[in-house]
């Protein structure tokens, strides 16, 4: 999955499965910021929450940041490099904890990449008015073993990281748990459920791609033939084509841009390959993070100056993406895309005779010193499991998001699970963007899974709404200019 991420929404060693907490009686949301815990001893109940967390073996405090109504901790947790061989070494995995009250449910969030070390609240956390544990994905710095054995970066090892964290914290946060994440984080939440289906009481996976057969990508071609309007598609295709027609003058500008910023191209191989990779991201990136209305700002290719073409491609794709410096933070993603996750490739008939490389494979974006071997069975296994075994899982997609062209689907074996698409939405699709009936139903199910559905919602799911009031800082859907082709 090498895809222009213009705006990234800042949307365990124990072998075996730990059972989730027994069903809790649905209740009205609790208030207060207590450290008490149903079932705890009086000594435990009176202990400060920070002391209780740091009493967990392997847990270390990095810092605590104040936030009204919460306690927010940045922590590290000692994890085995290889969960199948715990004695083979450990590394420190960074996590954060937004603590509200141990009597509230807990949401386990991961972006699938780095962890945000500022207080933030995912949509499910606001819906259930709960605590939130956020995990940095293994091998994203600083959560990277040293030396790095890349063969230990796979979806099972990462799921087992989550399982160990859950097992450790469940002793304190004994109420219901919901896992969530967007994009690669949504994939991560799904893989975690596949390997440890007894841990969580529900899963909310946002815009999670599901590349079951890596070599079959016709669904993406069909998507780009119909998304938006013909006028917008033609306008975007024309700019993309013009950027390759004007390759020589624009590459001269690119070379100067790289020299001015100290950018190099060792990993991808050449400035020419990097330039084309950025240009080929253009159309995909637009639909991933823009809306149809934004098409009005796309220049008319036939009359645009070189600078206007450059500015449009840079704003949507980003010319820093495929430099060594741009790729380096995301080496773990490209490694996984080339080994297990898969990556899309689309036909580009409007670029016939102009494209020299086509959609380049993930191997081109990982240093040659790191060996990679494809494991196509990994995604087939997860897809089959979801179709036949999904329980209390919600998948949310955006109608105009390219990554939703290959979504997770539910089969006859699925129970209390749903797939919804937000009309006109991009890669930032969420429950709030669903049509009213689906929004209410999804919210009601999340509240029920978390054991906090108010009596009125149990009687009439149409009345479901988030339990926590909106907080402009905590609920900020932060965006990060992290320009690479990825979900």
C-alpha positions in Angstrom: 0.0 0.0 0.0 2.0 2.9 -1.3 -0.4 5.7 -1.1 -0.2 9.4 -0.6 -1.2 10.1 2.9 -1.5 13.8 2.8 -3.4 14.2 6.0 -3.1 11.5 8.5 -6.0 11.6 11.0 -4.6 11.4 14.4 -7.7 9.6 13.5 1.4 -10.0 25.5 5.2 -12.8 27.3 2.0 -14.7 27.9 0.9 -17.3 25.4 -2.8 -18.1 25.5 -6.0 -16.2 25.6 -7.3 -14.3 28.6 -11.0 -14.1 28.9 -12.7 -10.8 28.8 -14.6 -9.6 31.8 -17.9 -11.1 32.6 -20.9 -9.2 31.2 -21.6 -6.0 33.1 -25.0 -4.6 33.7 -25.8 -1.7 31.4 -25.8 1.5 33.4 -26.0 5.2 33.2 -22.6 6.9 32.8 -20.7 7.2 36.1 -19.3 10.6 37.1 -16.2 11.6 39.0 -12.5 10.7 38.6 -12.1 8.0 41.2 -9.4 5.4 41.4 -11.7 2.8 43.0 -12.3 -0.6 41.4 -15.2 -2.9 41.8 -13.8 -6.1 43.3 -10.6 -4.6 44.5 -9.3 -4.7 48.0 -9.7 -1.6 50.1 -6.0 -1.0 49.8 -6.1 -1.2 46.1 -9.1 1.1 45.9 -7.4 3.8 47.9 -4.1 3.7 46.0 -3.3 6.4 43.5 -3.9 5.3 40.0 -0.4 6.1 39.0 1.0 3.9 41.7 -1.2 1.0 40.7 -0.1 1.3 37.1 3.5 1.5 37.9 3.2 -1.5 40.2 2.7 -3.6 37.0 6.0 -5.4 36.2 7.7 -3.8 33.2 5.7 -0.6 33.3 7.7 2.7 33.5 6.5 6.3 33.6 7.9 8.7 31.0 5.8 11.7 32.0 2.3 12.7 33.3 0.5 15.6 31.6 -2.4 17.3 33.4 -5.8 17.5 31.7 -9.1 18.5 33.4 -11.2 15.6 34.4 -8.5 13.0 33.5 -5.0 11.7 34.3 -2.8 11.3 31.2 0.3 9.2 31.3 3.0 8.5 28.8 4.5 5.1 29.6 6.7 2.4 28.3 6.1 -1.3 28.8 8.7 -4.1 28.5 7.8 -6.5 25.6 9.5 -9.6 24.3 11.0 -9.1 20.8 9.7 -12.6 20.0 6.6 -13.7 21.9 7.4 -17.3 21.0 10.9 -17.0 22.5 10.6 -14.6 25.5 14.2 -15.2 26.5 15.4 -13.8 23.2 15.4 -10.2 24.3 13.1 -7.3 25.1 12.3 -3.8 23.9 10.4 -0.9 25.4 7.1 -0.2 23.8 5.6 3.2 24.2 1.9 3.5 25.3 -0.3 6.3 26.7 -3.2 6.1 29.1 -6.0 8.6 29.3 -7.5 7.7 32.7 -11.0 8.8 33.7 -12.2 6.3 36.2 -11.7 2.5 36.7 -15.5 2.2 36.9 -15.7 3.2 33.3 -15.1 1.0 30.2 -11.8 1.2 28.4 -11.0 1.8 24.8 -7.8 0.3 23.3 -6.7 2.5 20.5 -3.8 2.2 18.0 -3.1 4.1 14.8 -0.9 1.2 13.6 2.0 3.7 13.5 3.4 6.1 16.1 1.6 7.0 19.3 0.5 10.6 20.0 1.9 11.7 23.3 -0.7 14.4 23.8 -4.1 13.8 25.3 -6.5 12.8 22.6 -9.8 10.9 22.6 -10.9 8.5 19.9 -14.6 8.5 18.8 -15.5 5.3 20.7 -13.9 6.7 23.8 -16.1 9.8 23.6 -19.1 7.6 22.9 -18.7 5.4 26.0 -17.1 8.2 28.1 -14.3 5.9 29.1 -10.6 5.5 29.6 -8.3 5.1 26.6 -5.1 3.1 26.3 -3.1 3.9 23.1 -0.3 1.7 21.8 2.6 2.5 19.5 3.0 -0.2 16.9 6.2 -2.3 17.3 9.2 -1.2 15.2 8.0 2.4 14.9 10.7 4.4 16.8 11.3 4.6 19.6 9.4 1.3 20.1 12.0 -0.6 18.1 14.2 -3.5 19.3 17.9 -2.9 19.0 19.3 -4.6 17.0 16.1 -4.8 14.8 15.2 -8.3 13.7 12.7 -7.4 11.1 11.4 -11.0 10.8 9.7 -10.3 14.2 7.6 -7.5 12.7 4.3 -9.3 11.8 0.6 -9.1 12.7 0.7 -11.9 15.2 3.6 -10.4 17.2 1.9 -7.0 17.2 -1.4 -8.6 18.3 0.4 -10.3 21.1 1.9 -7.0 22.2 -1.7 -5.8 22.6 -2.7 -8.9 24.4 0.0 -8.5 27.0 -0.9 -4.9 27.6 -4.5 -5.7 28.0 -3.7 -8.6 30.3 -1.7 -6.3 32.5 -4.1 -3.4 32.6 -7.3 -5.5 32.9 -6.4 -6.2 36.5 -7.0 -2.4 37.1 -9.6 -1.6 34.4 -12.0 -4.5 35.0 -15.0 -3.1 33.1 -15.6 -3.7 29.4 -13.0 -3.1 26.7 -13.5 -1.9 23.1 -10.6 -1.9 20.6 -10.4 0.6 17.8 -8.2 2.3 15.2 -8.4 4.0 11.9 -6.8 2.9 8.6 -3.8 0.7 9.5 -5.1 1.1 13.1 -8.4 -0.4 12.0 -6.5 -3.3 10.4 -4.6 -3.7 13.6 -7.8 -3.8 15.7 -9.1 -6.5 13.4 -6.0 -8.6 13.5 -6.0 -8.4 17.3 -9.5 -9.7 17.3 -8.6 -12.5 15.0 -5.8 -13.8 17.2 -7.3 -12.9 20.6 -11.1 -13.0 20.2 -11.8 -13.3 23.9 -10.0 -10.1 25.0 -12.2 -7.4 23.7 -16.0 -6.9 24.2 -16.3 -5.1 20.8 -14.3 -3.8 17.9 -14.7 -0.5 16.0 -12.5 -0.5 12.9 -12.4 2.6 10.8 -11.5 2.7 7.0 -9.6 -0.6 7.3 -8.3 -1.9 3.9 -8.6 -5.7 3.3 -6.2 -6.7 0.5 -7.0 -10.4 0.4 -5.4 -11.3 -2.9 -2.5 -8.8 -3.5 -2.2 -9.4 -7.2 -6.0 -8.8 -7.8 -6.7 -5.1 -7.6 -9.5 -4.6 -10.2 -11.7 -3.2 -7.4 -9.5 -0.1 -7.2 -9.8 0.4 -11.0 -13.6 0.2 -10.7 -13.5 2.7 -7.9 -11.5 5.3 -9.8 -13.8 4.9 -12.8 -16.9 6.0 -10.8 -15.7 8.1 -7.8 -17.0 11.7 -7.6 -18.0 13.2 -10.9 -16.6 12.8 -14.5 -15.6 16.4 -14.5 -13.5 16.1 -11.3 -11.9 12.8 -12.4 -10.9 14.4 -15.7 -9.5 17.4 -14.0 -7.4 15.3 -11.7 -6.2 13.0 -14.4 -5.2 15.9 -16.6 -3.0 17.4 -13.9 -1.4 14.1 -13.2 -0.7 13.5 -16.9 0.7 17.1 -17.3 3.1 16.5 -14.4 4.6 13.7 -16.4 4.5 15.5 -19.7 6.5 18.3 -18.0 8.8 15.9 -16.3 12.0 17.6 -17.4 11.4 21.2 -16.1 9.6 19.9 -13.0 12.3 17.4 -12.1 14.8 20.3 -12.4 12.7 22.1 -9.8 12.6 18.8 -7.7 16.4 18.5 -7.8 16.8 22.0 -6.5 14.2 21.4 -3.9 16.1 18.3 -2.7 19.4 20.1 -2.7 18.0 23.0 -0.7 16.5 20.6 1.9 19.3 18.0 2.1 17.0 15.2 0.6 18.5 12.0 -0.9 17.1 9.1 -2.8 19.1 6.0 -1.9 16.2 3.8 -0.9 13.9 4.4 -3.9 16.9 4.5 -6.2 16.7 7.7 -8.1 15.1 11.2 -8.2 13.3 10.0 -11.3 11.6 7.1 -9.5 10.8 9.3 -6.5 9.3 12.0 -8.8 7.0 9.6 -10.6 6.0 7.9 -7.3 4.8 11.3 -6.0 2.9 12.1 -9.2 1.2 8.7 -9.4 0.0 9.3 -5.8 -1.8 12.5 -6.9 -5.3 11.1 -7.8 -5.4 8.6 -5.0 -4.3 11.1 -2.4 -6.9 13.6 -3.5 -9.8 11.2 -2.9 -8.2 9.9 0.3 -8.1 13.2 2.1 -10.1 15.7 0.1 -13.8 16.1 -0.7 -15.5 16.4 -4.0 -16.0 20.2 -3.4 -12.2 20.5 -3.2 -12.0 19.7 -6.9 -12.7 23.4 -7.6 -9.2 24.2 -6.4 -7.5 21.8 -8.8 -5.8 23.8 -11.6 -6.8 23.5 -15.3 -3.8 21.5 -16.6 -3.9 22.9 -20.1 -3.4 26.5 -19.0 -1.5 26.0 -15.7 2.0 27.1 -15.2 4.8 24.8 -14.2 4.6 26.3 -10.7 0.8 25.7 -10.5 1.3 22.1 -11.4 4.1 21.7 -8.9 2.1 23.4 -6.1 -1.0 21.2 -6.7 1.0 18.0 -6.7 3.0 19.0 -3.7 -0.1 20.0 -1.7 -1.9 16.8 -2.4 1.0 14.2 -2.7 4.0 15.9 -1.3 7.4 16.0 -2.9 9.2 15.1 0.3 7.4 11.7 0.5 9.8 9.4 -1.3 13.1 10.9 -0.2 15.1 8.8 2.2 14.2 11.3 5.0 10.5 11.0 4.2 10.5 7.2 3.9 12.6 6.4 7.0 9.9 6.9 9.7 7.6 4.5 7.8 10.0 1.7 7.0 8.0 -0.6 9.3 4.8 0.1 7.3 6.3 -0.6 3.9 8.0 -3.8 5.3 4.6 -5.1 6.4 2.9 -4.0 3.1 5.5 -6.1 1.3 5.3 -9.1 3.6 1.8 -9.5 4.8 -0.6 -6.6 4.3 -0.4 -6.3 0.5 -0.4 -3.1 -1.5 -2.7 -1.8 -4.2 -1.8 -1.3 -7.9 -4.1 0.4 -10.4 -4.2 0.7 -14.1 -3.5 4.2 -15.4 -4.6 4.3 -19.1 -4.4 8.1 -19.2 -0.7 7.9 -18.4 0.1 5.5 -21.2 3.5 6.2 -22.7 4.4 8.6 -19.9 4.7 6.4 -16.8 8.1 4.6 -16.6 7.6 2.6 -13.4 3.9 2.3 -12.7 2.8 1.8 -9.1 6.1 0.7 -7.5 6.0 -2.2 -5.0 6.8 -1.7 -1.2 10.2 -3.4 -1.8 11.3 -0.1 -3.5 10.6 1.9 -0.3 12.4 -0.3 2.2 16.3 -0.2 2.4 17.9 -3.0 0.5 19.6 -4.2 3.6 16.3 -5.4 5.1 15.2 -8.8 3.7 11.5 -9.2 2.8 9.5 -12.3 2.0 5.8 -12.2 1.0 3.3 -14.2 3.1 0.1 -14.1 1.1 -1.7 -16.5 3.4 -1.8 -13.9 6.2 -4.6 -11.7 4.8 -6.5 -14.7 3.5 -6.6 -16.1 7.0 -7.8 -12.9 8.5 -10.5 -12.3 5.8 -11.8 -15.8 6.3 -11.9 -15.5 10.0 -13.8 -12.2 9.9 -16.4 -13.6 7.4 -17.1 -16.6 9.5 -16.3 -15.6 13.1 -16.8 -11.9 13.6 -18.6 -11.1 16.9 -19.5 -7.5 17.9 -17.4 -5.9 15.2 -18.2 -2.6 13.4 -16.5 -1.6 10.2 -16.9 2.1 9.0 -15.8 3.2 5.6 -15.9 6.4 3.5 -17.9 6.3 0.3 -15.2 8.3 -1.6 -12.1 6.7 0.1 -10.0 4.6 -2.3 -9.0 2.3 0.6 -12.6 1.2 1.0 -12.6 -0.4 -2.5 -11.4 -3.6 -0.8 -13.3 -3.6 2.5 -13.9 -6.3 5.1 -17.1 -8.2 4.5 -19.2 -10.3 6.8 -20.4 -13.8 6.0 -23.2 -16.0 7.5 -21.1 -16.8 10.5 -20.8 -13.2 11.7 -22.9 -12.2 14.7 -23.8 -8.7 15.9 -21.4 -7.2 13.4 -21.9 -4.5 10.8 -20.3 -2.7 7.8 -21.3 0.9 7.1 -20.2 3.5 4.7 -20.4 7.3 5.3 -21.9 9.1 2.2 -19.4 11.3 0.4 -16.7 10.7 3.2 -13.0 10.2 2.6 -10.4 8.4 4.7 -11.6 10.3 7.8 -15.0 8.6 7.8 -16.5 8.0 11.3 -19.7 7.0 13.0 -20.8 10.6 13.2 -20.7 10.8 9.4 -23.1 7.9 8.9 -26.7 8.5 7.8 -28.9 9.1 10.9 -30.4 5.6 11.3 -27.0 3.9 10.9 -25.3 6.4 13.2 -27.8 5.8 16.0 -27.6 2.0 15.5 -23.8 2.0 15.5 -23.6 4.2 18.6 -26.2 2.1 20.4 -24.2 -1.1 19.7 -20.9 0.5 20.9 -22.7 1.6 24.1 -24.1 -1.9 24.6 -20.8 -3.6 23.9 -19.2 -1.3 26.5 -21.9 -2.1 29.0 -22.9 1.5 29.4 -26.1 1.9 27.3 -28.5 4.1 29.2 -31.9 2.6 29.8 -33.5 5.0 27.3 -31.1 3.7 24.6 -31.8 0.1 25.5 -35.5 0.8 25.0 -35.0 2.9 21.9 -31.6 2.6 20.1 -32.5 5.6 17.9 -31.9 7.8 21.0 -28.2 6.8 21.2 -25.6 9.5 21.3 -22.1 9.9 22.8 -22.1 10.0 26.6 -19.2 12.4 26.8 -19.7 16.1 25.9 -17.6 17.4 23.0 -14.1 18.6 24.0 -12.4 20.7 21.3 -8.9 19.6 22.5 -9.5 16.0 23.4 -11.8 15.3 20.4 -9.6 17.2 17.9 -9.2 15.0 14.8 -5.6 16.0 14.5 -4.0 15.9 11.1 -0.4 15.3 10.5 1.4 16.1 7.2 3.1 12.7 6.8 3.4 12.3 3.1 3.8 8.7 2.0 1.6 6.3 0.1 0.0 4.3 2.9 -3.3 3.9 4.7 
